[in-house]
Amino acid sequence: MAQLRDKNNALERKNEAMTSDNVRLEEENNRLAHQNSALAVDREVMHHWLNGLTVSMWRLTYDCVYRATGSADCPYKVIHIYPPFTVLSDELLKEALKKALSKILNEGGKIWGQVWSDN
């Protein structure tokens, strides 16, 4: 009988320890979930900031290269039509803009190279 009582007491202590561990792990899980949520918000903010920066660079290139040279067939006119985040969330449009950006950078490099060599 004493042996059963000792086993029962040992099991109760083990159960209390496991419950305590479970509570601690649940608190840690909640803390990590909150941290993960905050990081997701930070990542989303950074994503929008980076997209905005990218679009700003595209627009600056458009303004500097195409408007300065009077080129009428700027492949990036579409940027001035659509809101930046619409452009960057549409995969087909984004792909077209990437190709256009390559064209702008190549032509822009030639144009600015000529400007620098002339001066």
Chimera marker file (.cmm) of the C-alpha trace (Angstrom):
<marker_set name="trace">
<marker id="1" x="0.000" y="0.000" z="0.000" r="1" g="1" b="0" radius="0.5"/>
<marker id="2" x="2.826" y="2.414" z="0.877" r="1" g="1" b="0" radius="0.5"/>
<marker id="3" x="4.511" y="1.532" z="-2.386" r="1" g="1" b="0" radius="0.5"/>
<marker id="4" x="1.356" y="2.449" z="-4.335" r="1" g="1" b="0" radius="0.5"/>
<marker id="5" x="1.063" y="5.728" z="-2.434" r="1" g="1" b="0" radius="0.5"/>
<marker id="6" x="4.722" y="6.540" z="-3.248" r="1" g="1" b="0" radius="0.5"/>
<marker id="7" x="4.148" y="5.767" z="-6.933" r="1" g="1" b="0" radius="0.5"/>
<marker id="8" x="0.999" y="7.867" z="-6.904" r="1" g="1" b="0" radius="0.5"/>
<marker id="9" x="2.861" y="10.790" z="-5.284" r="1" g="1" b="0" radius="0.5"/>
<marker id="10" x="5.703" y="10.452" z="-7.789" r="1" g="1" b="0" radius="0.5"/>
<marker id="11" x="3.222" y="10.485" z="-10.677" r="1" g="1" b="0" radius="0.5"/>
<marker id="12" x="1.469" y="13.548" z="-9.244" r="1" g="1" b="0" radius="0.5"/>
<marker id="13" x="4.795" y="15.400" z="-8.961" r="1" g="1" b="0" radius="0.5"/>
<marker id="14" x="5.674" y="14.377" z="-12.508" r="1" g="1" b="0" radius="0.5"/>
<marker id="15" x="2.251" y="15.553" z="-13.708" r="1" g="1" b="0" radius="0.5"/>
<marker id="16" x="2.708" y="18.915" z="-11.933" r="1" g="1" b="0" radius="0.5"/>
<marker id="17" x="6.148" y="19.317" z="-13.495" r="1" g="1" b="0" radius="0.5"/>
<marker id="18" x="4.774" y="18.492" z="-16.948" r="1" g="1" b="0" radius="0.5"/>
<marker id="19" x="1.884" y="20.926" z="-16.436" r="1" g="1" b="0" radius="0.5"/>
<marker id="20" x="4.369" y="23.606" z="-15.404" r="1" g="1" b="0" radius="0.5"/>
<marker id="21" x="6.495" y="22.852" z="-18.484" r="1" g="1" b="0" radius="0.5"/>
<marker id="22" x="3.381" y="22.964" z="-20.648" r="1" g="1" b="0" radius="0.5"/>
<marker id="23" x="2.405" y="26.383" z="-19.256" r="1" g="1" b="0" radius="0.5"/>
<marker id="24" x="5.951" y="27.679" z="-19.765" r="1" g="1" b="0" radius="0.5"/>
<marker id="25" x="6.046" y="26.355" z="-23.333" r="1" g="1" b="0" radius="0.5"/>
<marker id="26" x="2.640" y="27.850" z="-24.089" r="1" g="1" b="0" radius="0.5"/>
<marker id="27" x="3.801" y="31.247" z="-22.808" r="1" g="1" b="0" radius="0.5"/>
<marker id="28" x="6.949" y="30.966" z="-24.925" r="1" g="1" b="0" radius="0.5"/>
<marker id="29" x="4.837" y="29.977" z="-27.930" r="1" g="1" b="0" radius="0.5"/>
<marker id="30" x="2.575" y="33.008" z="-27.403" r="1" g="1" b="0" radius="0.5"/>
<marker id="31" x="5.618" y="35.274" z="-27.088" r="1" g="1" b="0" radius="0.5"/>
<marker id="32" x="7.119" y="33.874" z="-30.288" r="1" g="1" b="0" radius="0.5"/>
<marker id="33" x="3.782" y="34.158" z="-32.113" r="1" g="1" b="0" radius="0.5"/>
<marker id="34" x="3.578" y="37.820" z="-31.087" r="1" g="1" b="0" radius="0.5"/>
<marker id="35" x="7.184" y="38.383" z="-32.191" r="1" g="1" b="0" radius="0.5"/>
<marker id="36" x="6.510" y="36.595" z="-35.488" r="1" g="1" b="0" radius="0.5"/>
<marker id="37" x="3.455" y="38.778" z="-36.056" r="1" g="1" b="0" radius="0.5"/>
<marker id="38" x="5.505" y="41.919" z="-35.403" r="1" g="1" b="0" radius="0.5"/>
<marker id="39" x="8.211" y="40.706" z="-37.795" r="1" g="1" b="0" radius="0.5"/>
<marker id="40" x="5.582" y="40.000" z="-40.452" r="1" g="1" b="0" radius="0.5"/>
<marker id="41" x="4.352" y="43.587" z="-40.134" r="1" g="1" b="0" radius="0.5"/>
<marker id="42" x="7.943" y="44.876" z="-40.332" r="1" g="1" b="0" radius="0.5"/>
<marker id="43" x="8.569" y="42.712" z="-43.402" r="1" g="1" b="0" radius="0.5"/>
<marker id="44" x="5.402" y="44.022" z="-45.067" r="1" g="1" b="0" radius="0.5"/>
<marker id="45" x="6.359" y="47.636" z="-44.325" r="1" g="1" b="0" radius="0.5"/>
<marker id="46" x="9.880" y="47.036" z="-45.659" r="1" g="1" b="0" radius="0.5"/>
<marker id="47" x="8.452" y="45.326" z="-48.759" r="1" g="1" b="0" radius="0.5"/>
<marker id="48" x="6.254" y="48.346" z="-49.532" r="1" g="1" b="0" radius="0.5"/>
<marker id="49" x="9.110" y="50.735" z="-48.804" r="1" g="1" b="0" radius="0.5"/>
<marker id="50" x="11.431" y="48.831" z="-51.135" r="1" g="1" b="0" radius="0.5"/>
<marker id="51" x="8.787" y="48.684" z="-53.863" r="1" g="1" b="0" radius="0.5"/>
<marker id="52" x="8.238" y="52.421" z="-53.479" r="1" g="1" b="0" radius="0.5"/>
<marker id="53" x="11.971" y="53.029" z="-53.714" r="1" g="1" b="0" radius="0.5"/>
<marker id="54" x="12.189" y="50.866" z="-56.839" r="1" g="1" b="0" radius="0.5"/>
<marker id="55" x="9.336" y="52.722" z="-58.504" r="1" g="1" b="0" radius="0.5"/>
<marker id="56" x="10.904" y="56.046" z="-57.524" r="1" g="1" b="0" radius="0.5"/>
<marker id="57" x="14.169" y="54.987" z="-59.159" r="1" g="1" b="0" radius="0.5"/>
<marker id="58" x="12.305" y="53.961" z="-62.308" r="1" g="1" b="0" radius="0.5"/>
<marker id="59" x="10.513" y="57.308" z="-62.399" r="1" g="1" b="0" radius="0.5"/>
<marker id="60" x="13.746" y="59.203" z="-61.816" r="1" g="1" b="0" radius="0.5"/>
<marker id="61" x="15.380" y="57.330" z="-64.688" r="1" g="1" b="0" radius="0.5"/>
<marker id="62" x="12.365" y="58.104" z="-66.872" r="1" g="1" b="0" radius="0.5"/>
<marker id="63" x="12.523" y="61.795" z="-65.956" r="1" g="1" b="0" radius="0.5"/>
<marker id="64" x="16.297" y="62.142" z="-66.339" r="1" g="1" b="0" radius="0.5"/>
<marker id="65" x="16.887" y="60.068" z="-69.442" r="1" g="1" b="0" radius="0.5"/>
<marker id="66" x="13.744" y="60.208" z="-71.524" r="1" g="1" b="0" radius="0.5"/>
<marker id="67" x="12.405" y="63.650" z="-70.729" r="1" g="1" b="0" radius="0.5"/>
<marker id="68" x="15.872" y="65.204" z="-70.917" r="1" g="1" b="0" radius="0.5"/>
<marker id="69" x="16.458" y="63.732" z="-74.366" r="1" g="1" b="0" radius="0.5"/>
<marker id="70" x="12.918" y="64.224" z="-75.647" r="1" g="1" b="0" radius="0.5"/>
<marker id="71" x="12.493" y="60.547" z="-76.479" r="1" g="1" b="0" radius="0.5"/>
<marker id="72" x="8.815" y="59.908" z="-77.184" r="1" g="1" b="0" radius="0.5"/>
<marker id="73" x="8.774" y="56.121" z="-76.934" r="1" g="1" b="0" radius="0.5"/>
<marker id="74" x="9.613" y="55.639" z="-73.264" r="1" g="1" b="0" radius="0.5"/>
<marker id="75" x="8.794" y="52.069" z="-72.275" r="1" g="1" b="0" radius="0.5"/>
<marker id="76" x="8.128" y="53.216" z="-68.731" r="1" g="1" b="0" radius="0.5"/>
<marker id="77" x="5.200" y="55.525" z="-69.421" r="1" g="1" b="0" radius="0.5"/>
<marker id="78" x="3.071" y="52.786" z="-67.862" r="1" g="1" b="0" radius="0.5"/>
<marker id="79" x="4.486" y="53.704" z="-64.447" r="1" g="1" b="0" radius="0.5"/>
<marker id="80" x="2.763" y="57.065" z="-64.652" r="1" g="1" b="0" radius="0.5"/>
<marker id="81" x="-0.575" y="55.409" z="-65.482" r="1" g="1" b="0" radius="0.5"/>
<marker id="82" x="-0.835" y="52.732" z="-62.776" r="1" g="1" b="0" radius="0.5"/>
<marker id="83" x="-0.317" y="53.117" z="-59.022" r="1" g="1" b="0" radius="0.5"/>
<marker id="84" x="3.078" y="51.634" z="-58.043" r="1" g="1" b="0" radius="0.5"/>
<marker id="85" x="1.692" y="48.800" z="-55.924" r="1" g="1" b="0" radius="0.5"/>
<marker id="86" x="-0.703" y="47.751" z="-58.681" r="1" g="1" b="0" radius="0.5"/>
<marker id="87" x="2.244" y="47.514" z="-61.034" r="1" g="1" b="0" radius="0.5"/>
<marker id="88" x="4.395" y="45.584" z="-58.586" r="1" g="1" b="0" radius="0.5"/>
<marker id="89" x="1.671" y="43.129" z="-57.584" r="1" g="1" b="0" radius="0.5"/>
<marker id="90" x="0.832" y="42.165" z="-61.184" r="1" g="1" b="0" radius="0.5"/>
<marker id="91" x="3.414" y="39.580" z="-62.278" r="1" g="1" b="0" radius="0.5"/>
<marker id="92" x="2.960" y="40.071" z="-66.042" r="1" g="1" b="0" radius="0.5"/>
<marker id="93" x="3.144" y="43.831" z="-65.753" r="1" g="1" b="0" radius="0.5"/>
<marker id="94" x="6.136" y="43.563" z="-63.435" r="1" g="1" b="0" radius="0.5"/>
<marker id="95" x="7.933" y="41.332" z="-65.946" r="1" g="1" b="0" radius="0.5"/>
<marker id="96" x="7.232" y="43.819" z="-68.754" r="1" g="1" b="0" radius="0.5"/>
<marker id="97" x="8.538" y="46.615" z="-66.568" r="1" g="1" b="0" radius="0.5"/>
<marker id="98" x="11.729" y="44.684" z="-65.806" r="1" g="1" b="0" radius="0.5"/>
<marker id="99" x="12.387" y="44.325" z="-69.535" r="1" g="1" b="0" radius="0.5"/>
<marker id="100" x="11.648" y="47.993" z="-70.029" r="1" g="1" b="0" radius="0.5"/>
<marker id="101" x="13.970" y="48.899" z="-67.159" r="1" g="1" b="0" radius="0.5"/>
<marker id="102" x="16.800" y="47.018" z="-68.848" r="1" g="1" b="0" radius="0.5"/>
<marker id="103" x="16.131" y="48.996" z="-72.017" r="1" g="1" b="0" radius="0.5"/>
<marker id="104" x="16.072" y="52.272" z="-70.095" r="1" g="1" b="0" radius="0.5"/>
<marker id="105" x="19.291" y="51.494" z="-68.243" r="1" g="1" b="0" radius="0.5"/>
<marker id="106" x="21.079" y="50.431" z="-71.430" r="1" g="1" b="0" radius="0.5"/>
<marker id="107" x="19.934" y="53.468" z="-73.398" r="1" g="1" b="0" radius="0.5"/>
<marker id="108" x="20.391" y="55.729" z="-70.382" r="1" g="1" b="0" radius="0.5"/>
<marker id="109" x="23.947" y="54.493" z="-69.959" r="1" g="1" b="0" radius="0.5"/>
<marker id="110" x="24.695" y="55.297" z="-73.592" r="1" g="1" b="0" radius="0.5"/>
<marker id="111" x="23.068" y="58.708" z="-73.351" r="1" g="1" b="0" radius="0.5"/>
<marker id="112" x="24.792" y="59.688" z="-70.113" r="1" g="1" b="0" radius="0.5"/>
<marker id="113" x="28.063" y="58.249" z="-71.353" r="1" g="1" b="0" radius="0.5"/>
<marker id="114" x="27.781" y="60.543" z="-74.373" r="1" g="1" b="0" radius="0.5"/>
<marker id="115" x="26.925" y="63.519" z="-72.142" r="1" g="1" b="0" radius="0.5"/>
<marker id="116" x="29.973" y="62.860" z="-69.943" r="1" g="1" b="0" radius="0.5"/>
<marker id="117" x="32.306" y="62.398" z="-72.902" r="1" g="1" b="0" radius="0.5"/>
<marker id="118" x="31.031" y="65.615" z="-74.527" r="1" g="1" b="0" radius="0.5"/>
<marker id="119" x="31.765" y="67.567" z="-71.363" r="1" g="1" b="0" radius="0.5"/>
<link id1="1" id2="2" r="1" g="1" b="0" radius="0.2"/>
<link id1="2" id2="3" r="1" g="1" b="0" radius="0.2"/>
<link id1="3" id2="4" r="1" g="1" b="0" radius="0.2"/>
<link id1="4" id2="5" r="1" g="1" b="0" radius="0.2"/>
<link id1="5" id2="6" r="1" g="1" b="0" radius="0.2"/>
<link id1="6" id2="7" r="1" g="1" b="0" radius="0.2"/>
<link id1="7" id2="8" r="1" g="1" b="0" radius="0.2"/>
<link id1="8" id2="9" r="1" g="1" b="0" radius="0.2"/>
<link id1="9" id2="10" r="1" g="1" b="0" radius="0.2"/>
<link id1="10" id2="11" r="1" g="1" b="0" radius="0.2"/>
<link id1="11" id2="12" r="1" g="1" b="0" radius="0.2"/>
<link id1="12" id2="13" r="1" g="1" b="0" radius="0.2"/>
<link id1="13" id2="14" r="1" g="1" b="0" radius="0.2"/>
<link id1="14" id2="15" r="1" g="1" b="0" radius="0.2"/>
<link id1="15" id2="16" r="1" g="1" b="0" radius="0.2"/>
<link id1="16" id2="17" r="1" g="1" b="0" radius="0.2"/>
<link id1="17" id2="18" r="1" g="1" b="0" radius="0.2"/>
<link id1="18" id2="19" r="1" g="1" b="0" radius="0.2"/>
<link id1="19" id2="20" r="1" g="1" b="0" radius="0.2"/>
<link id1="20" id2="21" r="1" g="1" b="0" radius="0.2"/>
<link id1="21" id2="22" r="1" g="1" b="0" radius="0.2"/>
<link id1="22" id2="23" r="1" g="1" b="0" radius="0.2"/>
<link id1="23" id2="24" r="1" g="1" b="0" radius="0.2"/>
<link id1="24" id2="25" r="1" g="1" b="0" radius="0.2"/>
<link id1="25" id2="26" r="1" g="1" b="0" radius="0.2"/>
<link id1="26" id2="27" r="1" g="1" b="0" radius="0.2"/>
<link id1="27" id2="28" r="1" g="1" b="0" radius="0.2"/>
<link id1="28" id2="29" r="1" g="1" b="0" radius="0.2"/>
<link id1="29" id2="30" r="1" g="1" b="0" radius="0.2"/>
<link id1="30" id2="31" r="1" g="1" b="0" radius="0.2"/>
<link id1="31" id2="32" r="1" g="1" b="0" radius="0.2"/>
<link id1="32" id2="33" r="1" g="1" b="0" radius="0.2"/>
<link id1="33" id2="34" r="1" g="1" b="0" radius="0.2"/>
<link id1="34" id2="35" r="1" g="1" b="0" radius="0.2"/>
<link id1="35" id2="36" r="1" g="1" b="0" radius="0.2"/>
<link id1="36" id2="37" r="1" g="1" b="0" radius="0.2"/>
<link id1="37" id2="38" r="1" g="1" b="0" radius="0.2"/>
<link id1="38" id2="39" r="1" g="1" b="0" radius="0.2"/>
<link id1="39" id2="40" r="1" g="1" b="0" radius="0.2"/>
<link id1="40" id2="41" r="1" g="1" b="0" radius="0.2"/>
<link id1="41" id2="42" r="1" g="1" b="0" radius="0.2"/>
<link id1="42" id2="43" r="1" g="1" b="0" radius="0.2"/>
<link id1="43" id2="44" r="1" g="1" b="0" radius="0.2"/>
<link id1="44" id2="45" r="1" g="1" b="0" radius="0.2"/>
<link id1="45" id2="46" r="1" g="1" b="0" radius="0.2"/>
<link id1="46" id2="47" r="1" g="1" b="0" radius="0.2"/>
<link id1="47" id2="48" r="1" g="1" b="0" radius="0.2"/>
<link id1="48" id2="49" r="1" g="1" b="0" radius="0.2"/>
<link id1="49" id2="50" r="1" g="1" b="0" radius="0.2"/>
<link id1="50" id2="51" r="1" g="1" b="0" radius="0.2"/>
<link id1="51" id2="52" r="1" g="1" b="0" radius="0.2"/>
<link id1="52" id2="53" r="1" g="1" b="0" radius="0.2"/>
<link id1="53" id2="54" r="1" g="1" b="0" radius="0.2"/>
<link id1="54" id2="55" r="1" g="1" b="0" radius="0.2"/>
<link id1="55" id2="56" r="1" g="1" b="0" radius="0.2"/>
<link id1="56" id2="57" r="1" g="1" b="0" radius="0.2"/>
<link id1="57" id2="58" r="1" g="1" b="0" radius="0.2"/>
<link id1="58" id2="59" r="1" g="1" b="0" radius="0.2"/>
<link id1="59" id2="60" r="1" g="1" b="0" radius="0.2"/>
<link id1="60" id2="61" r="1" g="1" b="0" radius="0.2"/>
<link id1="61" id2="62" r="1" g="1" b="0" radius="0.2"/>
<link id1="62" id2="63" r="1" g="1" b="0" radius="0.2"/>
<link id1="63" id2="64" r="1" g="1" b="0" radius="0.2"/>
<link id1="64" id2="65" r="1" g="1" b="0" radius="0.2"/>
<link id1="65" id2="66" r="1" g="1" b="0" radius="0.2"/>
<link id1="66" id2="67" r="1" g="1" b="0" radius="0.2"/>
<link id1="67" id2="68" r="1" g="1" b="0" radius="0.2"/>
<link id1="68" id2="69" r="1" g="1" b="0" radius="0.2"/>
<link id1="69" id2="70" r="1" g="1" b="0" radius="0.2"/>
<link id1="70" id2="71" r="1" g="1" b="0" radius="0.2"/>
<link id1="71" id2="72" r="1" g="1" b="0" radius="0.2"/>
<link id1="72" id2="73" r="1" g="1" b="0" radius="0.2"/>
<link id1="73" id2="74" r="1" g="1" b="0" radius="0.2"/>
<link id1="74" id2="75" r="1" g="1" b="0" radius="0.2"/>
<link id1="75" id2="76" r="1" g="1" b="0" radius="0.2"/>
<link id1="76" id2="77" r="1" g="1" b="0" radius="0.2"/>
<link id1="77" id2="78" r="1" g="1" b="0" radius="0.2"/>
<link id1="78" id2="79" r="1" g="1" b="0" radius="0.2"/>
<link id1="79" id2="80" r="1" g="1" b="0" radius="0.2"/>
<link id1="80" id2="81" r="1" g="1" b="0" radius="0.2"/>
<link id1="81" id2="82" r="1" g="1" b="0" radius="0.2"/>
<link id1="82" id2="83" r="1" g="1" b="0" radius="0.2"/>
<link id1="83" id2="84" r="1" g="1" b="0" radius="0.2"/>
<link id1="84" id2="85" r="1" g="1" b="0" radius="0.2"/>
<link id1="85" id2="86" r="1" g="1" b="0" radius="0.2"/>
<link id1="86" id2="87" r="1" g="1" b="0" radius="0.2"/>
<link id1="87" id2="88" r="1" g="1" b="0" radius="0.2"/>
<link id1="88" id2="89" r="1" g="1" b="0" radius="0.2"/>
<link id1="89" id2="90" r="1" g="1" b="0" radius="0.2"/>
<link id1="90" id2="91" r="1" g="1" b="0" radius="0.2"/>
<link id1="91" id2="92" r="1" g="1" b="0" radius="0.2"/>
<link id1="92" id2="93" r="1" g="1" b="0" radius="0.2"/>
<link id1="93" id2="94" r="1" g="1" b="0" radius="0.2"/>
<link id1="94" id2="95" r="1" g="1" b="0" radius="0.2"/>
<link id1="95" id2="96" r="1" g="1" b="0" radius="0.2"/>
<link id1="96" id2="97" r="1" g="1" b="0" radius="0.2"/>
<link id1="97" id2="98" r="1" g="1" b="0" radius="0.2"/>
<link id1="98" id2="99" r="1" g="1" b="0" radius="0.2"/>
<link id1="99" id2="100" r="1" g="1" b="0" radius="0.2"/>
<link id1="100" id2="101" r="1" g="1" b="0" radius="0.2"/>
<link id1="101" id2="102" r="1" g="1" b="0" radius="0.2"/>
<link id1="102" id2="103" r="1" g="1" b="0" radius="0.2"/>
<link id1="103" id2="104" r="1" g="1" b="0" radius="0.2"/>
<link id1="104" id2="105" r="1" g="1" b="0" radius="0.2"/>
<link id1="105" id2="106" r="1" g="1" b="0" radius="0.2"/>
<link id1="106" id2="107" r="1" g="1" b="0" radius="0.2"/>
<link id1="107" id2="108" r="1" g="1" b="0" radius="0.2"/>
<link id1="108" id2="109" r="1" g="1" b="0" radius="0.2"/>
<link id1="109" id2="110" r="1" g="1" b="0" radius="0.2"/>
<link id1="110" id2="111" r="1" g="1" b="0" radius="0.2"/>
<link id1="111" id2="112" r="1" g="1" b="0" radius="0.2"/>
<link id1="112" id2="113" r="1" g="1" b="0" radius="0.2"/>
<link id1="113" id2="114" r="1" g="1" b="0" radius="0.2"/>
<link id1="114" id2="115" r="1" g="1" b="0" radius="0.2"/>
<link id1="115" id2="116" r="1" g="1" b="0" radius="0.2"/>
<link id1="116" id2="117" r="1" g="1" b="0" radius="0.2"/>
<link id1="117" id2="118" r="1" g="1" b="0" radius="0.2"/>
<link id1="118" id2="119" r="1" g="1" b="0" radius="0.2"/>
</marker_set>
